[in-house]
Amino acid sequence: MCGIVGIAGTAPTSERLIEGLRRLEYRGYDSAGIAVIQDGSVQRCRAEGKIRNLDNALRDNPIDGVTGIAHTRWATHGRPTTDNAHPHTSGNVAIVHNGIIENFKDLRDDLSAKGHVFVTETDSEVIAHLIDHHIQAGLSHDKAFAKTLSELRGAYGVAAIFADKPDTVMAARQGSPLAVGLAEDETFIGSDSMALAPFTRQIVYLEEGDWCIATPGDVRIFDASGKPANREVVISTAAAELVDKAGCRHFMEKEIHEQPESVGRTLSQYISAVDESFAFQPGELGLSKADRLISVACGTAFYAGATAKYWFERYAGLAVEADIASEYRYRQPVMPQHGAAIFISQSGETADTLAALRHCKQNGVRTIGVVNVPESSIAREADLHLRTLAGPEIGVASTKAYTAQLSALACIALAAASSRGKMTKEETAEKVRALLEVPRLINEVMLVEPQIEELARALTHHTDVLYLGRGQFFPLAMEGALKLKEIAYIHAEGYAAGELKHGPIALIEDGTPVIVIAPWDELFEKTISNVQEVAARGADVTLFTDPRGAKEAGDSVRTIIIPECDPIAQAIVAAIPIQLLAYHTAVLMGTDVDQPRNLAKSVTVE
């Protein structure tokens, strides 16, 4: 993910900004830049590629000042060019931004009509122009910043500096983490405390919706309503850690809460908010005339592929087989003559998945890798590599890598539908708009976390849990059960809800916890019928559904409400509370959440 560093200081900042960026390199990036206030104006230096290129550019054209911001960018809207690199400017304002601004096109069109000239392809540039516009309209800098935040829809971490307010950095977070570092006569902003470790150990983590005004040695923090907020100062140990937990108890918790950004970044690689279409040529997939697609993966990645099966078949009319990689080669599978095989892996080194890919290549099948690590074996050996931009995932139990896989697969399925003539331009635009809303919807669904904790407390008293789902929510039921087994060590099983009467219902007795994943869709009535079957036998049922589903279900079961959204987005959004449930149950059980017993992050042996 992108990285932010800011300094409101009393000493030269350029070298220190670069030092902070180097500590964020683990996040991945494709360009970098800094901006400082020098002699009453904003001065920038930006470069494509690695930070060493920015270093070279600064040697050729040095800039410096006591107040500055810096950024490592992983391209979302707009190509990874110097022109699209952050910081972005408008008038006396410079900003850096992580995340996705969903409504940037409407904001950009409105500002363009008012005379603003945009020079990049990014969504981020609109933030600088909005702040500048409000200042030009007569608002103070802090009110202009706050008003801009109120007009943004999406996920963001943002920092801004002003040529005519040279001692100030303003920053805010909504779905993208930010930390504030405190020193005696300087104040620092960073994506996490890793970036700030060279300068201070006193860290304040901004909470969701917070924004702040940082000046040398002081910071004023405001909550989402604009009221002053007191946030705890913690002593960071980031200097001794490879990757920082950003104030979270575990990497898994941090990675769950990073998903608005990681999903948004992945989506932006495949779809364009400006054109409401694809950011690549759908024909590149080679699926326009395919008769069959094979999805091969292990564990959580297998469930991502199993979910995508519903999308490929529903939207693209393409038959899909979802296979477990460790079984695939040994059943002597019949290879598609005019199809392809897609291999899904976070690490790109999963031994069984890699072996299955090589088996398909040896038999002349076109191979597609959906992988988070671009230098990995699967990424290198596949005929086509499609990236998931989740960033480093430290927790063994996959969270943000899973939703990034789902996001990429949703885009690929829609692109296949387009290339096969199954979806009109208008239908494509509707689905693209629905996917672009997902980062914001993930932020919204995080609000149910207190209810999730309460449910988790109840699960700790049980040794068996049943997860149910239909259609695209059946694989998510299996993924939910896997998560609970992985980190809470509670036996759980995921079933297709319609299979209850074919055996599993025999396990139901008074108090058996049953988790049902059922946002409203065409199968909802059938799912509710299954819910009534288990409830009548004494099960303790919790229904994860949206407002329409809750209304249809009535008061007969406990409900946890998730946001309403288009069917193409439902399984991605619904994954978040399922992850939170496993996480909070494991915390209450006292297990090693990030490194559960007997498990490894990447299974590189059969």
C-alpha positions in Angstrom: 0.0 0.0 0.0 1.1 3.6 -0.4 3.1 5.3 2.3 2.9 8.8 3.9 5.5 10.8 5.9 5.1 14.4 7.1 7.1 16.7 9.3 6.2 20.0 10.9 9.7 20.8 12.2 12.4 23.2 13.0 15.2 21.6 11.1 15.7 20.6 7.4 13.3 17.8 6.4 14.2 16.4 3.0 16.7 13.8 4.1 14.4 12.8 7.0 11.4 12.5 4.7 13.4 10.1 2.5 14.5 8.1 5.5 10.9 7.7 6.6 9.9 6.6 3.1 12.6 3.9 3.1 11.1 2.4 6.2 7.8 2.1 4.3 9.4 0.3 1.3 8.0 -3.0 2.6 4.6 -1.9 1.5 5.5 -1.9 -2.2 5.4 1.1 -4.5 6.1 2.2 -8.0 6.9 6.0 -7.6 7.9 8.4 -4.8 8.1 12.1 -4.1 8.4 14.8 -1.6 7.2 18.4 -1.2 8.6 21.0 1.2 7.8 24.7 1.9 10.9 26.6 0.7 11.1 30.4 0.5 7.3 30.8 0.8 6.3 28.3 -1.9 5.7 24.6 -2.4 8.7 22.9 -4.0 8.4 19.3 -5.2 10.6 16.5 -6.4 9.2 13.2 -7.7 10.4 10.1 -9.6 9.2 6.9 -11.0 10.5 3.6 -9.6 12.5 3.2 -6.4 13.5 5.7 -3.8 17.0 5.7 -5.1 15.7 7.4 -8.2 14.1 10.1 -6.0 17.5 10.5 -4.2 19.2 11.0 -7.6 16.6 13.6 -8.6 17.1 15.5 -5.3 20.8 15.6 -5.8 20.3 17.1 -9.3 17.7 19.6 -8.1 17.9 19.9 -4.3 15.0 21.3 -2.3 14.6 21.6 1.5 12.6 23.2 4.2 11.5 22.6 7.8 7.9 21.5 6.8 7.3 18.8 4.3 5.4 15.7 3.2 6.5 12.6 1.3 4.8 9.6 -0.4 5.5 6.2 -1.9 2.7 5.5 -4.5 1.3 2.2 -5.6 -0.6 3.2 -8.7 -4.3 3.0 -8.6 -6.0 5.7 -10.7 -3.4 6.6 -13.4 -0.3 5.0 -14.6 2.9 4.9 -12.4 4.5 7.9 -14.0 6.4 10.9 -12.6 3.4 13.2 -13.4 1.0 11.0 -11.5 3.4 10.6 -8.5 2.5 12.4 -5.3 2.6 15.0 -3.9 -0.1 16.8 -5.9 -0.5 20.6 -5.8 -3.1 23.3 -6.5 -2.3 26.9 -5.7 -0.5 27.1 -2.3 -1.6 23.5 -1.4 0.3 20.2 -1.6 -1.2 16.8 -0.6 -0.3 13.2 -0.4 -3.0 10.5 -0.3 -3.5 6.8 0.3 -6.7 5.1 -0.6 -9.5 5.6 -3.2 -11.8 8.6 -3.6 -15.0 7.1 -5.1 -16.6 10.3 -6.1 -13.5 12.0 -7.5 -15.0 12.1 -11.0 -18.0 14.2 -9.9 -15.8 16.4 -7.8 -13.3 16.9 -10.6 -16.0 17.7 -13.2 -17.5 20.3 -10.8 -14.1 21.9 -10.1 -13.2 21.9 -13.8 -16.4 23.8 -14.5 -15.2 26.4 -12.0 -11.9 26.9 -13.7 -9.6 24.4 -12.0 -7.1 22.7 -14.4 -6.1 19.1 -13.6 -2.8 17.8 -14.8 -2.8 14.1 -13.6 -4.8 11.0 -14.1 -5.2 10.4 -10.4 -8.2 10.6 -8.1 -5.9 12.2 -5.4 -5.3 15.4 -7.2 -8.9 16.4 -6.6 -8.2 16.7 -2.9 -5.6 19.5 -3.4 -7.9 21.4 -5.7 -10.8 21.1 -3.3 -8.8 22.5 -0.4 -7.4 25.2 -2.6 -10.9 26.0 -3.8 -12.3 26.4 -0.3 -9.4 28.6 0.8 -9.9 30.8 -2.3 -13.5 31.1 -1.3 -12.5 32.6 2.0 -12.4 29.7 4.4 -9.5 29.4 6.9 -7.0 26.6 6.2 -8.4 24.3 8.9 -12.0 24.9 7.8 -11.1 24.3 4.2 -9.4 21.1 5.1 -12.4 19.9 7.2 -14.9 20.9 4.5 -12.9 19.0 1.9 -13.0 15.8 4.1 -16.8 16.1 4.4 -17.0 16.1 0.6 -14.9 13.0 0.0 -16.5 9.6 -0.3 -14.3 6.6 0.0 -11.2 5.5 1.9 -8.3 7.8 2.5 -5.3 8.8 4.6 -4.2 12.3 3.6 -1.7 14.9 4.6 -1.5 18.5 3.4 0.9 21.4 3.6 0.4 25.1 2.7 2.8 27.6 1.3 1.1 30.4 3.2 1.0 28.5 6.5 4.6 27.1 6.5 4.7 25.6 10.0 1.6 23.3 9.6 0.8 19.8 8.4 -2.8 18.7 8.4 -3.7 15.0 8.2 -6.8 12.8 8.3 -7.8 9.1 8.1 -10.9 7.3 6.9 -10.2 3.6 6.2 -6.4 4.1 5.8 -4.2 4.2 8.9 -2.2 7.2 10.1 0.0 7.8 13.1 1.3 11.0 14.7 4.7 11.2 16.2 5.5 13.6 19.0 8.8 15.2 19.8 9.8 18.3 21.9 9.8 20.8 19.1 8.7 18.8 16.1 5.6 16.7 15.1 5.6 13.9 12.6 2.9 12.1 10.4 3.3 8.6 9.1 1.3 5.7 7.7 2.6 3.7 10.6 5.1 4.1 13.4 7.7 2.3 11.3 8.1 5.5 9.3 8.4 7.5 12.5 10.8 5.3 14.4 13.9 7.3 13.5 12.4 10.5 14.9 10.4 9.6 18.0 8.9 6.7 20.0 5.9 8.7 21.2 3.0 7.8 18.9 -0.6 8.7 18.7 -2.7 6.6 16.4 -5.5 8.5 14.7 -8.9 6.7 15.0 -11.3 6.3 12.2 -12.6 9.7 11.0 -10.0 11.7 13.0 -8.2 14.6 11.5 -5.4 16.7 13.0 -3.4 20.0 12.8 0.3 19.4 13.4 2.7 22.2 14.2 6.2 22.0 15.7 6.0 20.2 19.0 2.1 20.2 19.1 -0.9 18.5 17.6 -4.6 19.1 17.8 -6.8 16.2 17.0 -10.5 16.3 16.1 -13.0 13.5 15.7 -15.3 12.9 12.7 -17.8 15.4 14.1 -15.1 18.1 14.4 -14.9 18.0 18.2 -11.5 18.0 19.9 -10.4 14.4 20.7 -7.9 13.1 23.2 -6.0 10.1 21.9 -3.7 8.0 23.9 0.1 8.5 23.5 1.8 5.1 23.3 5.5 4.2 23.3 6.3 2.5 20.0 8.7 -0.5 19.6 8.6 -0.2 15.9 12.4 0.3 15.6 12.8 -3.3 16.7 10.1 -4.8 14.5 10.2 -5.8 10.8 6.6 -4.5 10.3 4.6 -2.4 12.6 1.1 -3.3 14.0 0.0 0.3 13.9 -1.4 0.3 17.4 -3.3 -3.0 16.9 -3.0 -6.0 19.1 -2.2 -8.3 16.2 -1.1 -8.2 12.6 -4.4 -9.9 11.7 -6.4 -7.1 13.3 -4.4 -4.5 11.4 -4.8 -6.4 8.2 -8.5 -6.7 8.6 -8.8 -3.0 9.0 -6.5 -2.3 6.0 -9.0 -3.8 3.6 -10.6 -0.6 2.4 -7.3 0.4 1.0 -6.0 -3.0 -0.2 -9.3 -3.8 -1.9 -9.5 -0.3 -3.5 -6.0 -0.6 -4.7 -6.6 -4.0 -6.3 -9.9 -2.9 -7.9 -8.2 0.2 -9.4 -5.7 -2.0 -11.2 -8.5 -3.6 -13.2 -11.3 -1.0 -13.5 -11.3 2.7 -14.3 -13.5 5.1 -12.4 -13.2 7.7 -15.1 -14.4 5.5 -17.9 -16.5 3.1 -15.7 -14.9 0.3 -17.7 -11.8 -1.9 -17.6 -8.3 -0.6 -17.1 -7.0 -3.4 -19.3 -8.1 -5.1 -22.5 -10.5 -7.9 -21.6 -9.3 -9.9 -24.6 -5.9 -10.3 -22.9 -7.5 -12.9 -20.7 -7.9 -15.3 -23.7 -11.4 -16.3 -22.4 -13.6 -14.8 -25.2 -14.0 -18.2 -26.9 -13.1 -20.5 -23.9 -15.4 -23.4 -23.2 -14.2 -24.1 -19.7 -12.2 -22.5 -16.9 -10.4 -24.4 -14.2 -9.8 -22.6 -10.9 -7.0 -24.2 -8.8 -5.9 -23.2 -5.3 -5.5 -24.2 -1.7 -7.2 -23.2 1.6 -8.6 -19.7 1.6 -7.5 -19.1 -2.0 -9.6 -22.1 -3.0 -12.7 -20.5 -1.5 -12.0 -17.3 -3.4 -11.9 -19.4 -6.6 -15.1 -21.2 -5.6 -16.8 -17.9 -5.1 -15.6 -16.6 -8.5 -17.2 -19.7 -10.1 -20.6 -18.2 -9.4 -19.5 -14.9 -11.0 -17.9 -16.5 -14.1 -21.0 -18.7 -14.7 -23.6 -16.0 -14.0 -22.1 -13.1 -15.8 -19.8 -14.6 -18.4 -21.6 -17.8 -19.2 -18.3 -19.7 -18.7 -18.3 -23.1 -17.1 -15.9 -23.3 -14.2 -14.5 -26.2 -12.2 -13.0 -25.2 -8.8 -10.3 -27.6 -7.7 -8.2 -28.1 -4.6 -4.6 -28.0 -5.8 -3.5 -30.9 -3.7 -6.1 -33.2 -5.4 -6.0 -31.8 -8.9 -3.1 -33.7 -10.5 -3.8 -37.0 -8.8 -7.3 -37.5 -10.2 -6.0 -37.5 -13.8 -8.1 -34.5 -14.8 -9.5 -34.0 -18.3 -7.8 -30.9 -19.6 -9.9 -28.2 -21.4 -9.3 -28.1 -25.1 -10.3 -24.5 -25.6 -10.2 -23.1 -22.1 -7.8 -22.0 -19.4 -6.7 -22.6 -15.9 -6.5 -19.9 -13.2 -4.2 -20.4 -10.2 -4.8 -18.3 -7.0 -2.1 -17.9 -4.3 -1.1 -15.2 -1.9 2.5 -16.1 -1.9 2.8 -17.4 -5.4 4.9 -20.3 -3.9 2.2 -22.7 -2.7 3.7 -26.0 -3.7 0.6 -27.9 -4.7 -0.8 -24.9 -6.7 2.6 -24.4 -8.4 2.8 -28.1 -9.3 -0.8 -28.0 -10.8 0.2 -25.0 -12.9 3.2 -26.8 -14.3 1.0 -29.9 -15.0 -1.4 -27.7 -17.0 1.4 -26.0 -18.9 2.9 -29.4 -19.8 -0.5 -30.3 -21.3 -0.8 -27.2 -23.4 -3.4 -25.3 -21.2 -3.3 -21.5 -21.0 -2.4 -20.6 -17.4 -3.4 -17.4 -15.5 -1.9 -16.6 -12.1 -3.7 -14.4 -9.5 -0.9 -13.7 -7.1 0.0 -11.1 -4.4 3.8 -11.5 -4.8 4.9 -10.4 -8.3 8.4 -12.0 -8.1 7.0 -15.4 -7.1 7.2 -18.6 -9.0 3.5 -18.7 -10.0 3.7 -15.1 -11.2 6.8 -15.8 -13.3 5.6 -19.1 -14.8 2.0 -18.4 -15.6 1.2 -17.3 -19.2 -0.6 -14.3 -17.7 0.0 -12.8 -14.2 -2.8 -10.8 -12.7 -1.8 -9.1 -9.5 -3.6 -8.7 -6.2 -2.3 -5.6 -4.5 -2.9 -6.6 -0.9 0.6 -5.6 0.3 2.5 -7.7 2.8 0.3 -10.0 4.9 2.0 -11.1 8.1 -0.8 -12.9 9.9 -0.9 -16.6 8.9 -4.7 -16.5 8.6 -5.4 -14.7 5.3 -7.7 -11.7 5.4 -6.8 -8.8 3.1 -5.2 -11.2 0.6 -8.5 -13.1 0.4 -10.6 -10.0 -0.3 -8.0 -8.7 -2.8 -8.3 -12.1 -4.6 -12.1 -11.8 -4.6 -11.8 -8.2 -5.9 -9.4 -9.2 -8.8 -11.6 -12.3 -9.6 -14.8 -10.2 -9.7 -13.1 -7.8 -12.2 -11.8 -10.7 -14.3 -15.2 -12.4 -14.4 -16.8 -9.1 -15.6 -14.0 -8.6 -18.2 -14.7 -12.2 -19.4 -18.4 -11.4 -19.7 -17.5 -8.3 -21.8 -15.2 -10.1 -24.1 -17.7 -12.9 -24.6 -20.5 -10.5 -25.5 -22.5 -11.3 -22.4 -22.6 -7.8 -20.9 -23.4 -4.5 -22.5 -21.4 -1.3 -22.0 -24.1 0.0 -19.7 -24.3 -3.2 -17.7 -20.5 -3.1 -17.3 -20.6 0.5 -16.1 -23.2 -0.5 -13.5 -21.1 -3.3 -12.1 -17.9 -1.2 -12.2 -19.7 1.5 -10.1 -20.8 -1.2 -7.7 -17.3 -2.5 -7.2 -15.9 1.0 -6.7 -18.2 1.4 -3.7 -16.7 -1.6 -2.0 -13.9 0.2 0.0 -16.5 2.5 1.5 -18.8 -0.4 2.2 -16.0 -2.2 4.0 -15.6 0.9 6.2 -19.3 0.8 7.0 -19.4 -2.9 7.8 -16.6 -2.3 10.4 -19.2 -0.5 12.5 -20.7 -3.9 13.5 -17.5 -4.9 15.3 -19.0 -4.4 18.8 -21.8 -6.8 17.9 -19.2 -9.2 16.6 -17.3 -9.2 19.8 -20.5 -10.0 21.8 -21.2 -12.9 19.5 -17.5 -14.1 19.8 -17.9 -14.1 23.5 -20.8 -16.6 23.2 -18.8 -18.8 20.8 -16.0 -19.3 23.3 -18.3 -21.6 25.3 -18.9 -24.0 22.4 -16.8 -26.7 20.8 -18.7 -26.9 17.5 -20.1 -24.2 15.2 -22.0 -24.6 11.9 -21.8 -22.0 9.1 -24.4 -22.0 6.4 -24.7 -20.2 3.0 -26.2 -20.5 -0.4 -24.9 -19.6 -3.8 -21.9 -17.3 -3.6 -22.2 -17.4 0.2 -21.6 -21.1 0.4 -17.8 -20.8 -0.2 -17.8 -17.9 2.3 -19.5 -20.2 4.9 -16.6 -22.7 4.4 -14.1 -19.8 4.6 -15.7 -18.6 7.9 -15.5 -22.1 9.3 -11.8 -22.4 8.3 -11.0 -19.1 9.9 -12.5 -20.2 13.2 -10.7 -23.5 13.1 -7.4 -21.9 12.1 -7.0 -19.3 14.9 -9.6 -20.1 17.6 -9.1 -23.9 17.5 -12.9 -24.4 17.6 -14.3 -27.1 15.3 -16.5 -25.6 12.7 -18.0 -26.7 9.4 -19.4 -24.7 6.4 -22.3 -26.2 4.5 -24.5 -25.3 1.7 -27.7 -24.5 3.5 -29.8 -26.7 1.3 -27.7 -29.7 2.3 -28.9 -29.5 5.9 -31.6 -32.1 5.6 -29.1 -34.5 3.9 -27.2 -35.1 7.2 -25.8 -32.2 9.1 -29.1 -31.3 10.8 -28.6 -34.4 12.9 -25.9 -32.4 14.8 -28.3 -29.7 15.9 -29.2 -29.6 19.5 -30.2 -27.0 22.0 -27.7 -24.1 21.9 -25.7 -25.2 18.8 -24.3 -22.0 17.3 -25.3 -21.6 13.7 -23.8 -18.7 11.6 -25.9 -18.0 8.5 -24.5 -15.7 5.8 -27.4 -14.5 3.7 -27.6 -10.9 2.4 -30.8 -10.6 0.4 -30.8 -12.3 -3.0 -33.0 -14.6 -5.1 -32.2 -17.5 -2.8 -33.0 -15.7 0.4 -36.4 -17.2 1.0 -34.9 -20.7 0.7 -32.1 -19.8 3.1 -34.6 -18.5 5.7 -36.5 -21.8 5.4 -33.3 -23.6 6.4 -32.8 -21.1 9.2 -36.2 -22.0 10.6 -35.4 -25.7 10.4 -32.4 -25.4 12.6 -34.0 -22.8 14.9 -36.9 -25.2 15.5 -34.4 -27.8 16.8 -32.9 -25.4 19.3 -30.0 -23.9 17.4 -28.7 -20.5 18.4 -28.8 -18.8 15.0 -27.1 -15.6 14.0 -28.0 -14.2 10.6 -25.5 -12.0 8.7 -27.7 -10.1 6.3 -28.5 -6.6 4.9 -31.4 -4.4 5.8 -33.8 -6.0 3.3 -32.8 -9.5 4.5 -33.3 -8.4 8.2 -36.8 -7.1 7.4 -37.8 -10.3 5.6 -36.4 -12.5 8.4 -38.3 -10.6 11.1 -37.5 -11.0 14.8 -37.2 -14.8 14.8 -33.3 -14.8 14.8 -30.4 -12.6 15.9 -29.3 -10.4 13.0 -26.1 -8.6 12.3 -26.7 -6.0 9.6 -24.2 -5.4 6.8 -24.6 -2.8 4.1 -26.8 -3.4 1.1 -24.9 -3.7 -2.2 -24.9 -5.1 -5.7 -24.6 -8.9 -5.9 -21.1 -8.6 -7.4 -19.9 -6.9 -4.2 -21.8 -8.9 -1.6 -19.4 -11.7 -1.0 -16.5 -9.3 -0.6 -18.3 -7.0 1.9 -19.7 -10.0 3.8 -16.2 -11.5 4.3 -15.2 -8.7 6.7 -17.6 -9.5 9.7 -16.8 -13.2 9.2 -13.1 -12.5 9.6 -13.8 -10.3 12.6 -15.8 -13.0 14.3 -12.9 -15.5 14.0 -10.4 -12.9 15.2 -12.3 -11.8 18.3 -13.2 -15.4 19.2 -9.5 -16.3 19.0 -8.5 -13.3 21.1 -11.0 -14.3 23.8 -9.7 -17.9 23.7 -6.2 -16.6 24.2 -4.6 -18.3 21.2 -1.6 -17.1 19.2 -3.7 -15.2 16.6 -0.9 -14.3 14.2 1.0 -17.6 14.3 -1.6 -20.3 15.1 -0.2 -23.7 16.1 0.9 -26.1 13.3 0.4 -23.6 10.5 2.7 -21.7 8.2 2.0 -18.6 6.1 3.1 -20.2 2.9 3.0 -23.9 2.3 6.0 -24.6 0.1 6.1 -28.4 0.4 3.4 -30.9 -0.6 
